[in-house]
Amino acid sequence: MNETTPVENPERPPEAPDADEIARDAEDGQFSEDQTLSPDFVDSISDAIDRRDALGFEYLTKDLHPADIADLIGLLRVEERDVLIEMLGGAIAPDVLAELDDDLREDVVEAMGPAKVAEAVSELDTDDAAFILEDLDEEKRAEILAEVPLEDRLALRAALDYEEETAGRLMQREFFAAPAYWTVGQIIDRLRGTEDLPDSFYEVFVVDPAFKPIGAVPLAVLLKSQRETVIGDIMVGREMRKIPVDLDQEEVAYLFEQYNLISSPVVDAADRLVGMITVDDVVEMVREETQEDMLALAGVEADTGLSDTVFETVRSRFSWLAVNLATAILASLVIAFFDGAIGQIVALAILMPIVASMGGNAGTQTLTVAVRSLATKDLTRSNALRIIYRETVVGFLNGVIFAIIMGALAGIWFFASGWGDQADATRLGLVVGAAMIINLLCAGLAGILVPIGLQRAGADPAVSSAVFVTTVTDIVGFFVFLGLAAIILLPAA
């Protein structure tokens, strides 16, 4: 972590409490029972910032992990963050900067200025440094890179040249490689004698004269071997998984999960070693992908965060709500087509939301499972028909079960309410039950077919599926229920 020189505030009142007094104000400690930062501790931090007490802030946060400090900064108000950065000499420690949420990091980088950001990224591995710079606009990124030392600048430009969400962008360019004829003793001596190593790595890669990886030696195996052992004799070759530099990061995550990888070499088009990916990078990426999918299913942009302003939040949600409005109008047109039936039998207006909502919920359940299965590659071409059949049967059986329940409740309820005689109540129950079966069956089909179809078409099923499934269940639910009511109930009315 970078050492920063506190900026003394000449206007600080002499009676301001010192760091020990501020620390004692955090009566419940730093963390709550659920391991989140406690409100009292956050209040103590805010007090220190209000007093521009850099020593107090450093004292309170000296035992916090960089990730916890990043969370703490996210809990502060915008004006408090600006004061904090100024108070710390215009800099945030590099490892804290790398842990900030995307939407928050951009604001912090803007407040720090190019020179301080350049100092921070120069101390990070290339993957973390590229992660900080990738979302900035070209002008801001160029200003920062201009302040970075030449060697680091070239490495960062090379990393940023790769497409986003690929192995090339995810990898770190710092690794250790050696030829197969080196001995364990040579490698240990070289490791001890060089400072240009990644912060953490788990194996030594073995390369041929063309710098193509042919194997790897886990550090545990290396340290247990005799110094004179040739690493070509102890390397793992066949089990090593090489990752192409242009491979999508979701595919990278699949390989790590499928083969229980700790780290893996990244190769270019000529099969030469250009970097490595470690499991900590993959865990972070999986968390982000999961968060993006969750937000996408709800129609929220992936870069939305709690630090966004009201205007930014409204703008990010407006487009998806507009699409939902259009689909809701389609469903309303279906209802309007049967306005005569609803006018004659008011009970239909009471019951039709139940049919539509049950279908929507059933479709969402199937959709969620399908999107997850597609992401984890559990749902493929080889088992797609079997899964479609399963979801169809599940939708039908759920429809039958809830048809019996809702049909009986509707018939009893409206007969007891004096809506009609027993025959009318029975017919109403049959209409509700039949509509429930058909809508839940269609919901199951839509929930599995829509994401599969969108993926085959090259679209992200997490982003696009929800609106299509909801439209299907609403339109089918209203049309089937009101249509059956018009055919069966109106002639008897």
VEXDREN-2710 file (C-alpha; in Angstrom, 1 decimal):
% VEXDREN-2710
k/r/px/py/pz
1/MET/0.0/0.0/0.0
2/ASN/1.3/3.4/-0.9
3/GLU/2.3/5.7/2.0
4/THR/0.6/9.0/1.8
5/THR/1.4/12.3/3.5
6/PRO/-1.5/13.7/5.4
7/VAL/-2.6/17.3/4.5
8/GLU/-2.9/19.3/7.6
9/ASN/-5.9/21.6/7.9
10/PRO/-5.0/25.0/9.3
11/GLU/-8.6/25.6/10.2
12/ARG/-8.9/22.5/12.4
13/PRO/-10.1/23.5/15.8
14/PRO/-7.7/22.8/18.7
15/GLU/-10.4/20.9/20.6
16/ALA/-10.9/18.3/17.8
17/PRO/-10.5/14.8/19.3
18/ASP/-7.4/12.8/18.5
19/ALA/-7.4/9.4/16.8
20/ASP/-7.7/7.5/20.0
21/GLU/-10.9/9.4/20.9
22/ILE/-12.3/8.8/17.5
23/ALA/-11.6/5.1/17.8
24/ARG/-13.3/4.9/21.1
25/ASP/-16.5/6.3/19.5
26/ALA/-16.8/3.1/17.4
27/GLU/-18.3/1.3/20.4
28/ASP/-19.5/-1.8/18.4
29/GLY/-16.2/-2.3/16.6
30/GLN/-15.5/-2.2/12.9
31/PHE/-17.9/-5.0/11.8
32/SER/-21.5/-5.9/12.5
33/GLU/-22.5/-9.5/13.3
34/ASP/-23.0/-10.1/9.6
35/GLN/-19.4/-9.0/8.9
36/THR/-20.5/-5.8/7.2
37/LEU/-19.0/-2.5/8.3
38/SER/-20.9/-1.3/11.4
39/PRO/-22.9/1.9/11.4
40/ASP/-20.9/3.2/14.4
41/PHE/-17.6/2.6/12.7
42/VAL/-18.8/4.3/9.5
43/ASP/-19.9/7.3/11.6
44/SER/-16.5/7.5/13.2
45/ILE/-14.9/7.5/9.8
46/SER/-17.3/10.3/8.7
47/ASP/-16.4/12.3/11.8
48/ALA/-12.7/11.9/11.0
49/ILE/-13.3/13.1/7.4
50/ASP/-15.4/16.0/8.6
51/ARG/-12.4/17.1/10.8
52/ARG/-10.0/16.4/8.0
53/ASP/-8.1/14.2/10.3
54/ALA/-5.9/12.0/8.1
55/LEU/-4.1/10.4/11.0
56/GLY/-7.4/9.5/12.6
57/PHE/-8.6/7.9/9.4
58/GLU/-5.4/5.9/9.0
59/TYR/-5.6/4.8/12.6
60/LEU/-9.1/3.6/12.2
61/THR/-8.5/1.7/9.0
62/LYS/-5.0/0.3/9.6
63/ASP/-6.3/-3.2/10.3
64/LEU/-8.9/-3.3/7.5
65/HIS/-8.4/-5.4/4.3
66/PRO/-8.2/-3.3/1.1
67/ALA/-11.6/-4.8/0.0
68/ASP/-13.1/-3.6/3.3
69/ILE/-11.7/-0.1/2.8
70/ALA/-13.1/-0.1/-0.7
71/ASP/-16.5/-1.0/0.7
72/LEU/-16.1/1.8/3.3
73/ILE/-15.4/4.4/0.6
74/GLY/-18.6/3.2/-1.2
75/LEU/-20.6/3.9/2.0
76/LEU/-19.4/7.5/2.1
77/ARG/-21.3/10.4/0.6
78/VAL/-19.9/12.0/-2.6
79/GLU/-18.6/15.1/-0.8
80/GLU/-17.0/12.9/1.9
81/ARG/-15.1/10.9/-0.8
82/ASP/-13.8/14.1/-2.3
83/VAL/-12.6/15.4/1.0
84/LEU/-11.0/12.0/1.8
85/ILE/-9.0/11.9/-1.4
86/GLU/-7.8/15.5/-0.8
87/MET/-7.0/14.6/2.8
88/LEU/-4.9/11.7/1.7
89/GLY/-2.8/13.8/-0.6
90/GLY/-4.9/13.1/-3.7
91/ALA/-4.3/9.3/-3.7
92/ILE/-6.0/6.1/-2.8
93/ALA/-3.8/3.0/-2.2
94/PRO/-3.4/0.9/-5.4
95/ASP/-4.8/-2.3/-3.9
96/VAL/-7.9/-0.3/-2.6
97/LEU/-8.4/1.3/-6.0
98/ALA/-8.5/-2.1/-7.6
99/GLU/-11.2/-3.3/-5.2
100/LEU/-13.6/-0.5/-5.8
101/ASP/-16.9/-1.1/-7.6
102/ASP/-16.8/-0.1/-11.3
103/ASP/-19.3/2.8/-11.0
104/LEU/-17.5/4.1/-7.9
105/ARG/-13.9/3.7/-9.3
106/GLU/-14.6/6.0/-12.2
107/ASP/-15.6/8.8/-9.8
108/VAL/-12.6/8.2/-7.5
109/VAL/-10.2/8.2/-10.5
110/GLU/-11.7/11.5/-11.7
111/ALA/-11.1/13.0/-8.2
112/MET/-7.5/11.6/-7.9
113/GLY/-6.1/13.1/-11.2
114/PRO/-4.0/11.4/-13.9
115/ALA/-0.6/11.6/-12.0
116/LYS/-1.8/9.9/-8.9
117/VAL/-3.8/7.2/-10.8
118/ALA/-0.6/6.6/-12.9
119/GLU/1.4/6.0/-9.7
120/ALA/-1.2/3.5/-8.4
121/VAL/-1.6/1.5/-11.6
122/SER/2.3/1.3/-11.9
123/GLU/2.3/-0.7/-8.7
124/LEU/-0.4/-3.2/-9.7
125/ASP/-0.2/-6.3/-11.9
126/THR/-1.2/-5.6/-15.5
127/ASP/-4.6/-7.4/-15.1
128/ASP/-5.6/-5.2/-12.2
129/ALA/-4.2/-2.1/-13.8
130/ALA/-6.1/-2.7/-17.1
131/PHE/-9.2/-3.4/-15.0
132/ILE/-9.0/0.1/-13.6
133/LEU/-8.4/1.8/-17.0
134/GLU/-10.7/-0.2/-19.3
135/ASP/-13.9/1.7/-18.5
136/LEU/-12.4/5.2/-18.8
137/ASP/-13.0/7.2/-21.9
138/GLU/-10.1/7.4/-24.4
139/GLU/-9.0/10.9/-23.4
140/LYS/-8.9/10.2/-19.7
141/ARG/-7.1/6.9/-20.3
142/ALA/-4.5/8.6/-22.5
143/GLU/-3.8/11.2/-19.8
144/ILE/-3.1/8.5/-17.3
145/LEU/-1.0/6.4/-19.5
146/ALA/1.1/9.4/-20.4
147/GLU/2.2/9.5/-16.7
148/VAL/3.0/5.8/-16.5
149/PRO/6.6/4.7/-16.9
150/LEU/7.4/3.5/-20.5
151/GLU/7.7/-0.2/-19.7
152/ASP/4.5/-0.4/-17.7
153/ARG/2.8/1.8/-20.4
154/LEU/3.7/-0.7/-23.2
155/ALA/2.4/-3.6/-21.1
156/LEU/-0.9/-1.8/-20.3
157/ARG/-1.4/-0.8/-24.0
158/ALA/-0.9/-4.4/-25.0
159/ALA/-3.4/-5.6/-22.4
160/LEU/-6.0/-3.0/-23.4
161/ASP/-5.6/-3.9/-27.1
162/TYR/-7.3/-7.2/-26.4
163/GLU/-11.1/-7.3/-26.6
164/GLU/-13.0/-6.8/-23.4
165/GLU/-14.2/-9.9/-21.6
166/THR/-11.6/-12.1/-23.2
167/ALA/-8.7/-14.0/-21.7
168/GLY/-6.2/-11.4/-23.0
169/ARG/-7.9/-8.7/-20.9
170/LEU/-8.3/-11.0/-17.9
171/MET/-4.8/-12.3/-17.8
172/GLN/-1.7/-10.9/-16.1
173/ARG/1.5/-10.6/-18.1
174/GLU/3.7/-11.3/-15.1
175/PHE/4.6/-15.0/-14.8
176/PHE/7.6/-17.3/-14.4
177/ALA/8.7/-19.6/-17.2
178/ALA/11.8/-21.8/-17.7
179/PRO/13.1/-24.3/-20.2
180/ALA/12.7/-28.0/-19.5
181/TYR/16.4/-28.6/-18.9
182/TRP/16.6/-26.3/-15.9
183/THR/16.9/-27.8/-12.5
184/VAL/14.9/-27.2/-9.4
185/GLY/17.9/-25.5/-7.8
186/GLN/18.4/-23.1/-10.8
187/ILE/14.7/-22.1/-10.6
188/ILE/14.8/-21.5/-6.9
189/ASP/17.9/-19.4/-7.2
190/ARG/16.3/-17.4/-10.0
191/LEU/13.1/-16.9/-8.0
192/ARG/15.1/-15.6/-5.0
193/GLY/17.2/-13.3/-7.2
194/THR/14.6/-11.4/-9.1
195/GLU/12.0/-8.8/-8.1
196/ASP/10.1/-8.9/-11.3
197/LEU/7.6/-11.5/-10.3
198/PRO/3.8/-11.5/-10.0
199/ASP/2.4/-10.8/-6.5
200/SER/1.1/-14.4/-6.4
201/PHE/1.5/-17.4/-8.6
202/TYR/1.1/-21.1/-8.1
203/GLU/3.3/-22.9/-10.7
204/VAL/6.3/-22.5/-13.0
205/PHE/5.5/-22.9/-16.7
206/VAL/7.9/-25.0/-18.8
207/VAL/8.5/-23.7/-22.3
208/ASP/10.2/-25.0/-25.4
209/PRO/12.7/-22.9/-27.5
210/ALA/9.9/-21.2/-29.3
211/PHE/8.4/-20.1/-25.9
212/LYS/5.5/-22.4/-26.3
213/PRO/4.2/-23.9/-23.0
214/ILE/4.7/-27.7/-22.8
215/GLY/4.0/-28.2/-19.1
216/ALA/4.0/-26.7/-15.6
217/VAL/5.5/-27.5/-12.2
218/PRO/3.3/-26.7/-9.2
219/LEU/5.2/-24.8/-6.5
220/ALA/4.4/-27.6/-4.0
221/VAL/6.1/-30.1/-6.3
222/LEU/9.0/-27.8/-6.9
223/LEU/9.7/-27.2/-3.3
224/LYS/9.5/-30.9/-2.4
225/SER/12.0/-31.9/-5.1
226/GLN/15.8/-32.1/-4.9
227/ARG/17.8/-29.2/-6.2
228/GLU/19.4/-31.3/-9.0
229/THR/16.0/-32.6/-10.3
230/VAL/15.4/-31.5/-13.9
231/ILE/12.0/-29.8/-14.1
232/GLY/11.2/-31.6/-17.4
233/ASP/11.0/-34.8/-15.4
234/ILE/8.5/-33.5/-12.8
235/MET/6.4/-31.2/-14.9
236/VAL/2.7/-31.8/-15.6
237/GLY/2.1/-31.8/-19.3
238/ARG/-1.0/-33.6/-20.5
239/GLU/-3.3/-32.2/-17.7
240/MET/-2.2/-28.6/-18.4
241/ARG/-5.0/-26.5/-20.0
242/LYS/-3.8/-23.7/-22.4
243/ILE/-6.2/-20.8/-22.8
244/PRO/-6.3/-18.9/-26.2
245/VAL/-5.8/-15.2/-25.7
246/ASP/-9.1/-14.4/-27.5
247/LEU/-11.2/-16.9/-25.5
248/ASP/-14.4/-15.4/-23.9
249/GLN/-14.0/-15.0/-20.2
250/GLU/-17.1/-17.1/-19.5
251/GLU/-15.4/-19.9/-21.4
252/VAL/-12.4/-19.3/-19.2
253/ALA/-14.5/-19.6/-16.1
254/TYR/-16.0/-22.9/-17.4
255/LEU/-12.5/-24.4/-17.9
256/PHE/-11.4/-23.4/-14.4
257/GLU/-14.6/-24.9/-12.9
258/GLN/-14.6/-28.0/-15.1
259/TYR/-11.0/-29.0/-14.5
260/ASN/-10.5/-27.5/-11.0
261/LEU/-7.7/-25.2/-12.2
262/ILE/-5.7/-23.0/-9.9
263/SER/-3.8/-21.2/-12.7
264/SER/-3.4/-21.6/-16.5
265/PRO/-1.1/-20.3/-19.2
266/VAL/-2.5/-18.0/-21.9
267/VAL/-1.2/-18.4/-25.4
268/ASP/-1.4/-16.2/-28.5
269/ALA/-2.4/-17.3/-32.1
270/ALA/1.1/-18.9/-32.5
271/ASP/0.7/-20.9/-29.3
272/ARG/3.4/-18.7/-27.5
273/LEU/3.1/-18.0/-23.8
274/VAL/1.9/-14.4/-23.2
275/GLY/0.4/-14.5/-19.8
276/MET/-1.4/-16.4/-17.1
277/ILE/-4.8/-16.4/-15.4
278/THR/-5.2/-17.4/-11.7
279/VAL/-8.2/-18.5/-9.9
280/ASP/-8.6/-15.3/-8.0
281/ASP/-9.1/-13.4/-11.3
282/VAL/-11.7/-16.0/-12.3
283/VAL/-13.6/-15.8/-9.0
284/GLU/-13.9/-12.0/-9.4
285/MET/-15.0/-12.3/-13.0
286/VAL/-17.6/-14.9/-12.1
287/ARG/-19.0/-12.6/-9.5
288/GLU/-19.3/-9.8/-12.0
289/GLU/-20.9/-12.0/-14.6
290/THR/-23.4/-13.3/-12.1
291/GLN/-24.2/-9.8/-11.0
292/GLU/-24.7/-8.7/-14.7
293/ASP/-27.0/-11.6/-15.4
294/MET/-29.1/-10.9/-12.3
295/LEU/-29.4/-7.2/-13.3
296/ALA/-30.1/-8.1/-16.9
297/LEU/-33.0/-10.4/-16.0
298/ALA/-34.5/-7.5/-14.1
299/GLY/-33.9/-5.1/-17.0
300/VAL/-31.2/-3.0/-15.2
301/GLU/-28.0/-2.0/-16.9
302/ALA/-24.9/-3.8/-15.7
303/ASP/-23.0/-0.7/-14.7
304/THR/-25.7/0.5/-12.4
305/GLY/-24.6/1.0/-8.8
306/LEU/-25.7/2.5/-5.5
307/SER/-23.5/5.5/-6.0
308/ASP/-25.4/6.6/-9.2
309/THR/-27.4/9.8/-9.1
310/VAL/-31.1/9.9/-9.4
311/PHE/-30.9/11.0/-13.0
312/GLU/-28.4/8.2/-13.9
313/THR/-30.6/5.6/-12.3
314/VAL/-33.7/6.8/-14.1
315/ARG/-31.9/6.8/-17.4
316/SER/-30.6/3.3/-16.9
317/ARG/-34.0/1.8/-16.2
318/PHE/-36.1/3.9/-18.6
319/SER/-35.5/1.9/-21.8
320/TRP/-36.4/-1.5/-20.3
321/LEU/-39.5/-0.1/-18.7
322/ALA/-40.5/1.4/-22.0
323/VAL/-40.2/-2.1/-23.6
324/ASN/-42.4/-3.5/-20.8
325/LEU/-44.9/-0.8/-21.4
326/ALA/-45.2/-1.8/-25.0
327/THR/-45.7/-5.5/-24.1
328/ALA/-48.3/-4.4/-21.5
329/ILE/-50.2/-2.5/-24.1
330/LEU/-50.3/-5.7/-26.3
331/ALA/-51.8/-7.6/-23.3
332/SER/-54.3/-4.8/-22.8
333/LEU/-55.4/-5.1/-26.4
334/VAL/-56.2/-8.7/-25.8
335/ILE/-58.3/-7.8/-22.8
336/ALA/-60.1/-5.0/-24.9
337/PHE/-61.0/-7.6/-27.5
338/PHE/-63.1/-9.4/-24.9
339/ASP/-64.6/-6.3/-23.2
340/GLY/-68.1/-7.5/-23.9
341/ALA/-67.6/-10.7/-22.0
342/ILE/-66.0/-8.9/-19.1
343/GLY/-69.0/-6.5/-19.0
344/GLN/-71.5/-9.3/-18.8
345/ILE/-69.5/-11.4/-16.3
346/VAL/-67.6/-9.2/-13.8
347/ALA/-66.1/-12.3/-12.2
348/LEU/-63.7/-12.5/-15.2
349/ALA/-62.0/-9.3/-14.3
350/ILE/-61.3/-10.6/-10.8
351/LEU/-59.9/-13.9/-12.0
352/MET/-57.9/-13.1/-15.1
353/PRO/-54.9/-11.5/-13.2
354/ILE/-54.5/-14.8/-11.3
355/VAL/-54.1/-16.8/-14.5
356/ALA/-51.7/-14.4/-16.0
357/SER/-49.6/-14.0/-12.9
358/MET/-49.3/-17.7/-12.3
359/GLY/-48.0/-18.1/-15.9
360/GLY/-45.6/-15.3/-15.4
361/ASN/-44.1/-16.7/-12.3
362/ALA/-43.9/-20.2/-13.8
363/GLY/-42.2/-18.8/-16.9
364/THR/-39.7/-16.9/-14.7
365/GLN/-38.8/-20.0/-12.8
366/THR/-38.0/-21.9/-16.0
367/LEU/-36.2/-19.0/-17.5
368/THR/-33.9/-18.5/-14.5
369/VAL/-32.9/-22.2/-14.5
370/ALA/-32.4/-22.2/-18.3
371/VAL/-30.2/-19.0/-18.3
372/ARG/-28.1/-20.5/-15.5
373/SER/-27.8/-23.8/-17.3
374/LEU/-26.8/-22.2/-20.5
375/ALA/-24.1/-20.1/-18.7
376/THR/-22.7/-23.2/-17.0
377/LYS/-22.9/-25.3/-20.2
378/ASP/-25.2/-27.8/-18.5
379/LEU/-27.7/-27.1/-21.2
380/THR/-26.3/-28.0/-24.6
381/ARG/-27.4/-29.3/-28.0
382/SER/-27.0/-32.8/-26.9
383/ASN/-29.5/-32.6/-24.0
384/ALA/-31.7/-29.7/-25.2
385/LEU/-34.7/-31.8/-26.4
386/ARG/-34.7/-33.8/-23.1
387/ILE/-34.7/-30.6/-21.0
388/ILE/-37.4/-29.0/-23.2
389/TYR/-39.5/-32.2/-22.7
390/ARG/-38.9/-32.1/-18.9
391/GLU/-40.0/-28.4/-18.6
392/THR/-43.1/-29.1/-20.8
393/VAL/-44.2/-31.9/-18.5
394/VAL/-43.4/-29.9/-15.4
395/GLY/-45.5/-27.0/-16.7
396/PHE/-48.4/-29.3/-17.6
397/LEU/-48.4/-31.0/-14.2
398/ASN/-48.1/-27.8/-12.3
399/GLY/-51.0/-26.5/-14.4
400/VAL/-53.1/-29.5/-13.5
401/ILE/-52.4/-29.2/-9.8
402/PHE/-53.2/-25.5/-9.7
403/ALA/-56.1/-25.9/-12.1
404/ILE/-57.8/-28.2/-9.5
405/ILE/-57.0/-25.9/-6.7
406/MET/-58.0/-22.6/-8.4
407/GLY/-60.9/-24.1/-10.3
408/ALA/-62.5/-25.5/-7.0
409/LEU/-61.8/-22.2/-5.2
410/ALA/-63.3/-20.1/-8.0
411/GLY/-66.4/-22.3/-8.3
412/ILE/-67.1/-22.4/-4.5
413/TRP/-66.3/-18.7/-4.0
414/PHE/-68.6/-17.4/-6.7
415/PHE/-71.4/-19.9/-6.0
416/ALA/-71.3/-18.8/-2.4
417/SER/-71.3/-15.1/-3.5
418/GLY/-74.6/-15.6/-5.4
419/TRP/-73.0/-15.1/-8.8
420/GLY/-75.1/-17.9/-10.3
421/ASP/-76.3/-21.4/-9.8
422/GLN/-74.1/-24.5/-9.2
423/ALA/-73.9/-25.2/-13.0
424/ASP/-72.6/-21.7/-13.7
425/ALA/-70.0/-22.0/-10.9
426/THR/-68.9/-25.3/-12.2
427/ARG/-68.4/-23.9/-15.7
428/LEU/-66.5/-21.0/-14.3
429/GLY/-64.2/-23.4/-12.4
430/LEU/-63.6/-25.4/-15.6
431/VAL/-62.7/-22.3/-17.5
432/VAL/-60.2/-21.2/-14.8
433/GLY/-58.7/-24.6/-14.6
434/ALA/-58.3/-25.1/-18.4
435/ALA/-56.8/-21.6/-18.7
436/MET/-54.4/-22.4/-15.9
437/ILE/-53.2/-25.6/-17.5
438/ILE/-52.7/-24.1/-20.9
439/ASN/-50.9/-21.0/-19.6
440/LEU/-48.5/-22.9/-17.3
441/LEU/-47.8/-25.3/-20.2
442/CYS/-47.0/-22.4/-22.5
443/ALA/-45.0/-20.7/-19.7
444/GLY/-42.8/-23.7/-19.4
445/LEU/-42.2/-23.9/-23.1
446/ALA/-41.5/-20.2/-23.4
447/GLY/-39.2/-20.2/-20.4
448/ILE/-36.9/-22.8/-22.0
449/LEU/-37.3/-22.1/-25.8
450/VAL/-36.9/-18.3/-25.6
451/PRO/-33.4/-18.3/-24.0
452/ILE/-32.2/-21.3/-26.2
453/GLY/-33.5/-19.5/-29.3
454/LEU/-31.9/-16.2/-28.4
455/GLN/-28.5/-17.9/-27.7
456/ARG/-28.7/-19.7/-31.0
457/ALA/-29.3/-16.3/-32.7
458/GLY/-26.2/-14.8/-31.0
459/ALA/-28.1/-12.7/-28.4
460/ASP/-27.5/-12.8/-24.6
461/PRO/-30.4/-14.8/-23.2
462/ALA/-30.0/-13.1/-19.8
463/VAL/-30.7/-9.7/-21.3
464/SER/-33.5/-10.4/-23.7
465/SER/-35.4/-13.4/-22.5
466/ALA/-37.5/-11.9/-19.6
467/VAL/-39.6/-9.5/-21.7
468/PHE/-40.4/-12.2/-24.3
469/VAL/-41.4/-14.7/-21.7
470/THR/-43.6/-12.2/-19.8
471/THR/-45.3/-11.2/-23.1
472/VAL/-46.1/-14.8/-23.9
473/THR/-47.5/-15.6/-20.5
474/ASP/-49.6/-12.4/-20.3
475/ILE/-51.1/-12.6/-23.8
476/VAL/-51.7/-16.4/-23.7
477/GLY/-53.1/-16.2/-20.2
478/PHE/-55.6/-13.4/-21.0
479/PHE/-56.5/-14.7/-24.4
480/VAL/-57.1/-18.3/-23.3
481/PHE/-59.0/-17.4/-20.2
482/LEU/-61.3/-14.8/-21.8
483/GLY/-61.6/-16.8/-25.0
484/LEU/-62.8/-19.9/-23.1
485/ALA/-65.1/-17.7/-21.0
486/ALA/-66.7/-16.2/-24.1
487/ILE/-67.3/-19.7/-25.6
488/ILE/-68.4/-21.6/-22.5
489/LEU/-69.9/-19.0/-20.1
490/LEU/-71.6/-16.4/-22.3
491/PRO/-74.0/-18.7/-24.1
492/ALA/-75.3/-19.8/-20.6
493/ALA/-75.4/-16.3/-19.2
END
